[in-house]
Amino acid sequence: MRILIVEDDMLFAGGLKAMLQENMGYEVSGIAQDYNEALRLIKATKPDLLLLDILIKSELNGIHIAEQVQQMKLGIPIIFVTSMHNKDTFEQAKSTSPYAYLTKPVDIESMQRAIELALHKYTNRHAVISTWSKDVAIQDSFFVKVGRQIQKVHIPAIYYLEVERNYSNIILKQAQFQVRMSLKELTQKLPANQFFRINKSFMVNLHKVENVDLERSEVQLGEYRVPLSKRYRKDLLRKLGMA
């Protein structure tokens, strides 16, 4: 997950970057010190989350950046990280609908909880996360918690899903993530016409299906072979336009 920091105190920004990368495993896409640099980096690096200070090196401050992000409909969750404690500033910041408001200094636990809560709220509100395209936002990814990290999962990259008791495995070409989420909860984040259950424990991405072996009752998705239940065979063939 890519996080953009907007902060004019480079000592604090450096410490925050180290916290995010070394302690939490996130990617920091850049550090902006003023309004114009922030907007430039937002467009250039396409972050998944913004950490905004309010008082920065420009007449237009962090609240103005949040307002601009809203107007541009970029679909980026925002967390304010600031030394501003007064009620008026908080009310102004609140009007931009941030997902958290943290006051400095910030410890690792507070930051981690704020990030998790922000992305949890955002994911639930939007069902799937809007990600970047040349002209429009395309809903093709979502966030899940993997250990102590928030992982962005691109839906087109998923080969199949597998349930194991209270956990679900998300299988990609060169990675897999285990999340504490039922298959039902997970499939609510996915386009219904693209994913199809082929047995009690597996759901496949129809766009990744290369072969259906009716003799062995298997579905091939790239290098993966997933068991196909007789119960779902006819429906799968119908989905693939073969029945």
Rosetta silent file (secondary structure, phi, psi, omega in degrees, C-alpha in Angstrom):
SEQUENCE: MRILIVEDDMLFAGGLKAMLQENMGYEVSGIAQDYNEALRLIKATKPDLLLLDILIKSELNGIHIAEQVQQMKLGIPIIFVTSMHNKDTFEQAKSTSPYAYLTKPVDIESMQRAIELALHKYTNRHAVISTWSKDVAIQDSFFVKVGRQIQKVHIPAIYYLEVERNYSNIILKQAQFQVRMSLKELTQKLPANQFFRINKSFMVNLHKVENVDLERSEVQLGEYRVPLSKRYRKDLLRKLGMA
SCORE:     score description
SCORE:     0.000 S_00000001
   1 L     0.000  131.828 -178.103    0.000    0.000    0.000 S_00000001
   2 E   -94.941  130.310  179.910    1.362    3.413   -1.019 S_00000001
   3 E  -122.237  130.862  175.655    1.134    6.305    1.450 S_00000001
   4 E  -102.909  130.347  178.588    1.897    9.941    0.641 S_00000001
   5 E  -101.388  130.477  172.980    3.078   12.180    3.491 S_00000001
   6 E  -115.329  106.864 -171.388    2.388   15.926    3.394 S_00000001
   7 L  -160.337  129.067 -178.542    4.593   17.496    6.078 S_00000001
   8 L   -93.424  -11.051  174.154    6.959   20.494    6.091 S_00000001
   9 L   -87.949  100.260 -172.513    8.945   19.406    9.170 S_00000001
  10 H   -68.220  -25.767  176.254   11.420   17.090    7.454 S_00000001
  11 H   -66.993  -46.200  177.723   12.702   15.662   10.728 S_00000001
  12 H   -66.318  -41.702 -179.343    9.194   14.564   11.690 S_00000001
  13 H   -61.459  -39.893  178.830    8.472   13.444    8.121 S_00000001
  14 H   -64.774  -40.647  177.710   11.614   11.298    8.103 S_00000001
  15 H   -66.486  -38.659  178.672   10.641    9.649   11.374 S_00000001
  16 H   -66.556  -40.799  177.851    7.115    9.048   10.114 S_00000001
  17 H   -61.289  -44.319  179.081    8.453    7.544    6.890 S_00000001
  18 H   -62.965  -40.861  178.422   10.716    5.189    8.856 S_00000001
  19 H   -60.028  -46.696 -176.856    7.794    4.171   11.082 S_00000001
  20 H   -67.377  -42.136 -174.909    5.584    3.385    8.096 S_00000001
  21 H   -83.784  -48.464 -172.703    8.219    1.521    6.091 S_00000001
  22 H   -83.225  -36.000 -176.963   10.401   -0.194    8.679 S_00000001
  23 H   -94.562  -27.292 -175.009    7.882   -0.896   11.437 S_00000001
  24 L  -114.940  -15.618  176.509    4.671   -1.361    9.459 S_00000001
  25 L    81.416   16.355  178.803    5.868   -2.513    6.047 S_00000001
  26 L   -89.514  163.621  176.321    4.078    0.150    3.983 S_00000001
  27 E  -100.453  127.950  175.188    5.478    1.982    0.965 S_00000001
  28 E   -95.204  115.317 -174.361    5.892    5.755    1.232 S_00000001
  29 E   -80.005  -13.498  178.027    5.348    7.160   -2.256 S_00000001
  30 E   165.404  170.107  175.552    6.761   10.572   -1.383 S_00000001
  31 E  -128.320  122.161  178.552    6.949   13.522    1.010 S_00000001
  32 E  -109.573  143.034 -178.390    5.447   16.890    0.028 S_00000001
  33 L  -106.961  -12.294 -179.813    6.126   20.115    1.916 S_00000001
  34 L  -145.873  177.310 -174.399    3.550   22.434    0.325 S_00000001
  35 H   -59.486  -52.525 -176.005    0.215   22.539   -1.499 S_00000001
  36 H   -64.574  -41.484  179.064    1.497   22.457   -5.086 S_00000001
  37 H   -65.542  -36.499  179.015    4.028   19.713   -4.425 S_00000001
  38 H   -62.496  -47.448 -179.613    1.344   17.662   -2.687 S_00000001
  39 H   -65.366  -36.747  178.251   -1.028   17.844   -5.661 S_00000001
  40 H   -63.774  -44.486 -178.852    1.814   17.039   -8.054 S_00000001
  41 H   -71.573  -31.620  176.158    2.828   13.955   -6.062 S_00000001
  42 H   -61.015  -45.069 -179.491   -0.782   12.833   -5.667 S_00000001
  43 H   -71.024  -36.374 -174.701   -1.150   12.788   -9.452 S_00000001
  44 H   -79.276  -38.181 -172.685    2.305   11.313  -10.068 S_00000001
  45 H  -103.172  -12.925  176.439    2.440    8.582   -7.409 S_00000001
  46 L    50.147   62.545 -176.821   -1.271    7.680   -7.111 S_00000001
  47 L   -71.046  159.671  176.325   -1.221    6.930   -3.355 S_00000001
  48 L   -92.735  -15.817 -177.421   -3.730    4.721   -1.561 S_00000001
  49 E  -154.384  142.848  176.673   -3.724    6.913    1.568 S_00000001
  50 E  -113.113  132.014  170.052   -2.802   10.515    2.463 S_00000001
  51 E  -108.863  111.548 -171.673   -1.256   11.615    5.766 S_00000001
  52 E  -112.606  125.063  164.198   -1.754   15.388    5.902 S_00000001
  53 L   -79.698  160.086 -179.604   -0.267   17.982    8.207 S_00000001
  54 L   -94.732  -51.604  178.238   -2.355   21.157    8.360 S_00000001
  55 L   -86.305  112.027 -178.348    0.265   23.912    8.689 S_00000001
  56 L  -131.482  179.334 -174.137    2.666   23.522    5.755 S_00000001
  57 L   -80.482   56.955  175.222    5.005   25.713    3.673 S_00000001
  58 L  -165.854  159.318  179.168    2.336   27.415    1.589 S_00000001
  59 L   -64.031  -38.365  175.740   -0.596   29.776    1.995 S_00000001
  60 L   -84.417  125.722 -171.541   -2.927   26.921    1.089 S_00000001
  61 L  -100.715 -168.078 -177.716   -2.730   24.358    3.888 S_00000001
  62 H   -63.172  -31.852  177.786   -3.491   20.679    4.438 S_00000001
  63 H   -66.601  -38.582  176.886   -7.221   21.316    4.752 S_00000001
  64 H   -64.212  -36.413  177.173   -7.183   22.955    1.310 S_00000001
  65 H   -63.259  -44.857  179.247   -5.418   19.865   -0.055 S_00000001
  66 H   -60.930  -40.601  178.393   -8.136   17.643    1.415 S_00000001
  67 H   -63.321  -40.118  179.940  -10.811   19.866   -0.152 S_00000001
  68 H   -67.315  -39.428  177.288   -9.090   19.635   -3.533 S_00000001
  69 H   -61.138  -40.116  177.018   -8.854   15.838   -3.288 S_00000001
  70 H   -63.349  -46.432 -178.189  -12.598   15.767   -2.617 S_00000001
  71 H   -63.546  -34.483 -179.667  -13.360   18.040   -5.575 S_00000001
  72 H   -79.620   -8.554  179.112  -11.210   15.914   -7.883 S_00000001
  73 L    52.550   50.832 -177.884  -13.084   12.787   -6.691 S_00000001
  74 L   -83.750  -15.913  178.009   -9.865   10.814   -6.408 S_00000001
  75 L    66.896   43.412  179.863  -11.221    8.414   -3.808 S_00000001
  76 L  -112.885  122.532  175.487   -8.216    8.603   -1.458 S_00000001
  77 L   -63.338  143.996 -177.159   -8.719    8.163    2.318 S_00000001
  78 E  -124.083  135.950  172.005   -7.208   11.011    4.350 S_00000001
  79 E  -123.619  124.411  174.316   -5.744   11.075    7.859 S_00000001
  80 E   -82.790  133.894  175.247   -4.706   14.402    9.379 S_00000001
  81 E  -127.590  104.597 -167.657   -1.495   14.265   11.433 S_00000001
  82 E  -147.132  163.267  174.530   -1.005   17.665   13.030 S_00000001
  83 L   -95.383    0.905 -178.220    0.031   19.652   16.085 S_00000001
  84 L   -78.919  116.436 -176.406   -3.147   21.754   15.820 S_00000001
  85 L  -105.548  -14.343 -170.581   -5.314   21.055   18.880 S_00000001
  86 L   -71.644  153.823 -173.557   -7.822   23.925   18.771 S_00000001
  87 H   -65.087  -40.090 -177.969  -11.503   23.300   18.131 S_00000001
  88 H   -60.955  -44.609  178.833  -11.860   25.688   15.162 S_00000001
  89 H   -64.058  -42.270  178.879   -9.113   23.933   13.196 S_00000001
  90 H   -60.311  -42.448 -179.746  -10.578   20.545   14.049 S_00000001
  91 H   -64.896  -39.158  177.143  -14.023   21.648   12.821 S_00000001
  92 H   -63.949  -43.474  179.093  -12.525   22.917    9.554 S_00000001
  93 H   -64.967  -39.566 -178.139  -10.674   19.642    9.077 S_00000001
  94 H   -62.035  -29.627 -178.764  -13.787   17.644    9.951 S_00000001
  95 L   -66.012  -16.628  178.724  -15.696   19.335    7.127 S_00000001
  96 L   -91.736    3.794  177.992  -13.452   17.490    4.628 S_00000001
  97 L    58.126   53.479  176.251  -14.591   14.102    6.013 S_00000001
  98 L   -71.370  164.645 -179.967  -11.188   12.693    7.009 S_00000001
  99 L   -93.967  -10.849  173.696  -10.964    9.131    8.271 S_00000001
 100 E  -166.352  159.564  178.224   -8.903   10.089   11.332 S_00000001
 101 E  -137.270  105.162 -177.677   -7.398   13.124   13.077 S_00000001
 102 E  -107.193  139.237  176.248   -4.163   12.449   14.974 S_00000001
 103 E  -105.035  140.113 -179.011   -2.272   14.997   17.048 S_00000001
 104 L   -71.114  150.744   -6.034    1.516   14.954   17.287 S_00000001
 105 L   -74.178  158.351 -177.023    3.489   13.207   18.597 S_00000001
 106 L  -120.809  129.609  177.739    2.139    9.946   17.167 S_00000001
 107 L   -93.927  170.482 -175.175    3.221    6.478   18.292 S_00000001
 108 H   -60.777  -44.871 -176.358    3.280    3.318   16.183 S_00000001
 109 H   -63.449  -42.945  179.798    0.183    1.775   17.742 S_00000001
 110 H   -64.352  -41.355  179.846   -1.951    4.899   17.242 S_00000001
 111 H   -66.165  -44.775 -179.219   -0.826    5.240   13.632 S_00000001
 112 H   -61.647  -43.935  179.765   -1.424    1.573   12.848 S_00000001
 113 H   -64.868  -39.607  179.951   -4.909    1.653   14.348 S_00000001
 114 H   -64.204  -41.846  179.552   -5.766    4.860   12.491 S_00000001
 115 H   -65.614  -46.314  179.861   -4.656    3.377    9.157 S_00000001
 116 H   -61.493  -44.765 -178.946   -6.552    0.126    9.727 S_00000001
 117 H   -65.410  -41.445 -179.643   -9.693    1.960   10.814 S_00000001
 118 H   -60.887  -47.848 -177.077   -9.506    4.400    7.898 S_00000001
 119 H   -73.923  -30.225  175.312   -9.203    1.688    5.277 S_00000001
 120 H   -64.618  -46.906  178.785  -11.803   -0.501    6.985 S_00000001
 121 H   -62.702  -43.154 -176.979  -14.313    2.362    6.917 S_00000001
 122 H   -66.217  -42.630  179.750  -13.417    3.267    3.360 S_00000001
 123 H   -63.534  -43.758  179.677  -13.685   -0.306    2.098 S_00000001
 124 H   -66.130  -35.017 -178.083  -17.068   -0.816    3.765 S_00000001
 125 H   -71.329  -35.623 -173.905  -18.371    2.484    2.444 S_00000001
 126 H  -106.990   -1.966 -178.195  -17.339    1.847   -1.141 S_00000001
 127 L    68.767  -56.805  170.239  -17.543   -1.971   -1.257 S_00000001
 128 L  -130.947  154.062 -175.298  -14.431   -1.942   -3.428 S_00000001
 129 E   -81.158  133.919  174.378  -11.751    0.707   -3.558 S_00000001
 130 E   -74.534  127.788  177.778  -11.655    3.071   -6.501 S_00000001
 131 E  -117.598  176.150 -166.858   -8.210    2.957   -8.086 S_00000001
 132 L   -81.259  146.025  170.287   -6.575    5.050  -10.736 S_00000001
 133 L  -139.579  176.298 -177.519   -7.178    5.101  -14.469 S_00000001
 134 L   -63.898  -43.469 -175.082   -6.250    7.650  -17.120 S_00000001
 135 L  -119.028  -30.331 -175.002   -9.594    9.413  -17.074 S_00000001
 136 L  -134.751  163.414  176.443  -11.884    7.705  -14.571 S_00000001
 137 L   -85.985  130.195 -179.322  -11.748    5.721  -11.357 S_00000001
 138 E  -110.581  130.496 -179.451  -12.190    1.991  -11.895 S_00000001
 139 E   -84.244   93.009 -175.210  -13.405   -0.194   -9.059 S_00000001
 140 E  -138.315   19.180  179.080  -10.929   -3.044   -9.365 S_00000001
 141 E  -157.356  165.756  177.643   -9.273   -3.489   -5.978 S_00000001
 142 E  -152.712  169.250 -178.790   -9.879   -3.663   -2.244 S_00000001
 143 E  -110.205  143.524  173.625   -7.919   -3.737    1.007 S_00000001
 144 E  -135.170  155.167  176.767   -7.520   -6.591    3.470 S_00000001
 145 E   -90.385  123.678  178.292   -5.608   -6.901    6.725 S_00000001
 146 E  -123.283  104.501 -174.849   -2.713   -9.370    6.506 S_00000001
 147 L    63.996 -123.251  179.186   -0.917   -9.667    9.839 S_00000001
 148 L  -100.137   11.672 -178.755    0.027   -6.122   10.855 S_00000001
 149 E  -115.431  155.500  171.310   -0.225   -4.757    7.317 S_00000001
 150 E  -102.489  117.235 -173.810   -3.049   -3.481    5.147 S_00000001
 151 E  -106.242  130.670  175.178   -2.678   -5.147    1.755 S_00000001
 152 E   -86.969  128.317 -178.774   -4.160   -3.838   -1.469 S_00000001
 153 E  -115.933  121.422  177.092   -5.488   -6.661   -3.656 S_00000001
 154 E   -84.157  120.303 -175.380   -6.114   -6.081   -7.359 S_00000001
 155 H   -57.762  -44.884 -179.589   -9.197   -8.051   -8.366 S_00000001
 156 H   -61.376  -20.530 -177.973   -8.036   -8.879  -11.941 S_00000001
 157 H   -84.940  -10.414 -178.613   -4.873  -10.462  -10.469 S_00000001
 158 L   -74.351  132.490  174.560   -6.791  -12.979   -8.329 S_00000001
 159 L   -91.320  -51.927  177.333   -6.762  -16.569   -9.617 S_00000001
 160 E  -158.655  168.248  177.353   -8.974  -18.158   -6.986 S_00000001
 161 E  -119.033  141.697  179.522  -10.175  -18.020   -3.391 S_00000001
 162 E  -133.226  132.665 -179.660   -9.995  -20.889   -0.916 S_00000001
 163 E   -99.371  137.952  175.148  -11.697  -21.082    2.466 S_00000001
 164 E  -134.107   97.471 -178.433  -10.096  -22.763    5.496 S_00000001
 165 L    55.145 -115.728 -177.308  -12.377  -22.670    8.537 S_00000001
 166 L   -89.467    5.737 -177.156  -12.447  -19.023    9.672 S_00000001
 167 E  -118.139  158.206  172.789   -9.859  -17.931    7.109 S_00000001
 168 E  -128.365  141.238  176.428   -9.813  -17.345    3.375 S_00000001
 169 E  -104.136  128.772  176.384   -6.802  -17.587    1.075 S_00000001
 170 E  -102.805  116.364 -172.989   -6.515  -15.140   -1.809 S_00000001
 171 E  -105.036  121.482  174.694   -4.358  -16.722   -4.504 S_00000001
 172 L  -112.068 -177.548 -176.534   -2.486  -14.593   -7.048 S_00000001
 173 L   -63.813  -46.677 -175.490    0.141  -15.616   -9.594 S_00000001
 174 L  -123.529   19.506  179.848    3.170  -15.041   -7.374 S_00000001
 175 L  -159.366  160.747  171.643    1.637  -14.400   -3.970 S_00000001
 176 E  -148.502  147.076 -177.456   -1.132  -15.446   -1.653 S_00000001
 177 E  -125.215  134.247  175.100   -2.731  -13.782    1.352 S_00000001
 178 E  -104.068  125.037 -176.698   -4.547  -15.411    4.232 S_00000001
 179 E  -125.080  147.100  177.658   -7.222  -13.211    5.781 S_00000001
 180 L   -83.089   80.663 -174.644   -9.537  -13.711    8.728 S_00000001
 181 L  -157.293  137.188  178.551  -12.669  -13.394    6.646 S_00000001
 182 L   -71.533  160.533  178.629  -15.325  -15.829    5.496 S_00000001
 183 H   -62.543  -35.021  178.825  -15.690  -16.602    1.809 S_00000001
 184 H   -63.306  -45.056  179.142  -19.109  -14.935    1.905 S_00000001
 185 H   -63.462  -40.710 -177.795  -17.642  -11.704    3.311 S_00000001
 186 H   -67.645  -41.181 -177.659  -14.829  -11.774    0.784 S_00000001
 187 H   -69.068  -19.305  176.244  -17.065  -12.360   -2.221 S_00000001
 188 L   -66.576  -18.433  178.878  -19.122   -9.291   -1.306 S_00000001
 189 L   -90.347   -3.416 -171.761  -16.087   -7.265   -2.389 S_00000001
 190 L  -113.238  150.986  176.093  -15.935   -8.989   -5.789 S_00000001
 191 L   -66.502  125.374 -173.422  -17.917   -8.602   -9.030 S_00000001
 192 L   -63.263  -30.160 -177.299  -20.523  -11.382   -9.062 S_00000001
 193 L   -83.167   -2.267 -177.199  -20.230  -12.016  -12.803 S_00000001
 194 L  -108.021  -25.685 -177.542  -16.466  -12.591  -12.612 S_00000001
 195 E  -116.799  139.068 -173.916  -16.095  -15.042   -9.715 S_00000001
 196 E  -140.832  134.262  178.786  -17.831  -18.396   -9.477 S_00000001
 197 E   -76.112  129.328  179.965  -17.904  -21.113   -6.824 S_00000001
 198 L  -113.908   -7.171  167.133  -16.786  -24.504   -8.187 S_00000001
 199 L  -163.885 -175.265 -173.694  -16.982  -26.455   -4.929 S_00000001
 200 L   -60.097  -32.001 -171.642  -17.665  -25.885   -1.253 S_00000001
 201 L  -110.838   -6.433 -173.713  -14.243  -24.385   -0.555 S_00000001
 202 E  -126.692  142.916  172.434  -13.135  -22.771   -3.821 S_00000001
 203 E  -133.630  132.178 -174.039  -14.212  -19.831   -5.954 S_00000001
 204 E  -112.408  154.683  172.313  -12.417  -19.052   -9.219 S_00000001
 205 E   -83.552  111.979 -176.090  -11.873  -15.971  -11.343 S_00000001
 206 H   -59.920  -27.001  179.438  -13.602  -16.883  -14.608 S_00000001
 207 H   -71.157  -15.362 -179.447  -11.234  -14.599  -16.521 S_00000001
 208 H   -99.792   -5.449 -177.434   -8.328  -16.835  -15.450 S_00000001
 209 L   -69.371  124.883  178.956   -9.889  -20.171  -16.472 S_00000001
 210 L  -108.824  -28.053 -175.418   -7.801  -21.844  -19.205 S_00000001
 211 E  -158.381  142.898  172.827   -9.133  -25.391  -19.150 S_00000001
 212 E  -119.245  111.923 -179.478  -11.888  -27.505  -17.581 S_00000001
 213 E   -92.199  100.116 -176.377  -10.904  -31.169  -17.291 S_00000001
 214 L   -71.788  -27.461  179.669  -14.229  -32.993  -17.020 S_00000001
 215 L   -70.766  -43.726 -179.679  -12.559  -36.385  -16.666 S_00000001
 216 L   -91.672   -6.709 -176.982  -10.444  -35.353  -13.686 S_00000001
 217 L    56.085   57.679  179.768  -12.984  -32.789  -12.445 S_00000001
 218 E  -135.334  150.664  173.830  -10.425  -29.998  -12.338 S_00000001
 219 E  -116.002  128.400 -179.995  -10.278  -26.388  -13.437 S_00000001
 220 E   -98.836  128.862  176.829   -6.951  -25.042  -14.665 S_00000001
 221 E  -129.716   97.223 -174.426   -6.045  -21.421  -13.957 S_00000001
 222 L    62.264 -124.601  179.356   -2.509  -20.760  -15.146 S_00000001
 223 L   -86.245   -4.340 -176.693   -0.282  -23.124  -13.162 S_00000001
 224 E   -92.996  145.677  172.238   -3.038  -23.857  -10.645 S_00000001
 225 E  -126.103  124.473 -174.096   -5.476  -26.783  -10.744 S_00000001
 226 E  -119.142  133.520 -178.333   -8.574  -26.523   -8.571 S_00000001
 227 E   -64.638  137.535  179.964  -11.035  -29.391   -7.884 S_00000001
 228 L  -108.723  123.859  178.672  -14.444  -29.074   -9.540 S_00000001
 229 L   -81.205  142.488  178.030  -17.501  -30.472   -7.769 S_00000001
 230 H   -59.330  -30.657 -179.092  -20.123  -32.274   -9.876 S_00000001
 231 H   -59.997  -33.040 -175.136  -22.728  -30.124   -8.167 S_00000001
 232 H  -104.751    1.278 -172.965  -21.324  -26.982   -9.816 S_00000001
 233 H   -61.675  -51.381 -177.662  -20.182  -28.470  -13.139 S_00000001
 234 H   -61.783  -41.699 -179.448  -23.229  -27.602  -15.258 S_00000001
 235 H   -65.820  -36.922  177.949  -23.451  -24.090  -13.865 S_00000001
 236 H   -64.919  -46.532  179.622  -19.752  -23.498  -14.554 S_00000001
 237 H   -61.803  -35.660  177.400  -20.069  -24.675  -18.151 S_00000001
 238 H   -65.862  -41.316  178.038  -23.094  -22.424  -18.548 S_00000001
 239 H   -61.871  -34.262 -178.739  -21.090  -19.484  -17.193 S_00000001
 240 L   -87.045    3.044  178.428  -18.369  -20.249  -19.732 S_00000001
 241 L    75.370   27.013 -177.277  -20.925  -20.414  -22.553 S_00000001
 242 L  -110.358    5.828 -179.417  -20.522  -24.164  -23.039 S_00000001
 243 L  -148.073    0.000    0.000  -23.996  -25.332  -22.047 S_00000001
